[in-house]
Amino acid sequence: MKGLTADQIYPSVMFQINQVQDPSERQKLETMILGAVESKLRRKARISAQLDKIPRYQYNQKTIKKIK
């Protein structure tokens, strides 16, 4: 029997997690289950988006000019 890829199982897992009413429990499930199911590219994009919200990880023009 051939196994499912992360991209194939991701929607069904998200559907199950969204059925949970308690937001803190939903967050726990997302971190626990989706960490194992999520594809590498999707995880990289999610972490990158989270870091973009934090000011110390944002690029400013002065830093970009120094690098060039």
C-alpha positions as semicolon CSV with decimal commas, in nm:
position;residue;x (nm);y (nm);z (nm)
1;M;0,000;0,000;0,000
2;K;0,136;0,337;-0,099
3;G;0,144;0,610;0,168
4;L;0,003;0,959;0,134
5;T;0,220;1,263;0,088
6;A;0,209;1,557;0,326
7;D;0,027;1,774;0,073
8;Q;-0,244;1,511;0,028
9;I;-0,318;1,467;0,398
10;Y;-0,281;1,833;0,503
11;P;-0,642;1,943;0,417
12;S;-0,803;1,655;0,605
13;V;-0,590;1,717;0,914
14;M;-0,672;2,089;0,908
15;F;-1,043;2,004;0,882
16;Q;-1,020;1,786;1,193
17;I;-0,828;2,053;1,387
18;N;-1,083;2,319;1,295
19;Q;-1,354;2,109;1,462
20;V;-1,195;2,177;1,803
21;Q;-1,366;2,468;1,980
22;D;-1,099;2,566;2,236
23;P;-0,839;2,797;2,072
24;S;-0,554;2,688;2,299
25;E;-0,622;2,320;2,230
26;R;-0,642;2,397;1,859
27;Q;-0,300;2,563;1,874
28;K;-0,153;2,261;2,055
29;L;-0,291;2,026;1,792
30;E;-0,161;2,240;1,509
31;T;0,191;2,243;1,646
32;M;0,190;1,875;1,738
33;I;0,021;1,721;1,433
34;L;0,103;1,961;1,154
35;G;0,470;1,959;1,247
36;A;0,476;1,596;1,135
37;V;0,240;1,635;0,839
38;E;0,342;1,970;0,694
39;S;0,571;1,965;0,392
40;K;0,914;2,123;0,415
41;L;0,830;2,409;0,177
42;R;0,505;2,491;0,356
43;R;0,680;2,488;0,695
44;K;0,955;2,715;0,561
45;A;0,696;2,961;0,425
46;R;0,500;2,961;0,752
47;I;0,807;3,025;0,966
48;S;0,926;3,295;0,727
49;A;0,589;3,471;0,749
50;Q;0,601;3,458;1,129
51;L;0,952;3,605;1,135
52;D;0,852;3,884;0,897
53;K;0,613;4,012;1,164
54;I;0,897;4,058;1,416
55;P;1,082;4,390;1,369
56;R;1,432;4,254;1,437
57;Y;1,401;4,008;1,147
58;Q;1,288;4,269;0,896
59;Y;1,533;4,408;0,645
60;N;1,574;4,780;0,617
61;Q;1,730;4,971;0,328
62;K;2,054;5,053;0,516
63;T;2,127;4,686;0,576
64;I;2,059;4,594;0,214
65;K;2,295;4,866;0,087
66;K;2,576;4,746;0,318
67;I;2,542;4,390;0,192
68;K;2,576;4,495;-0,174
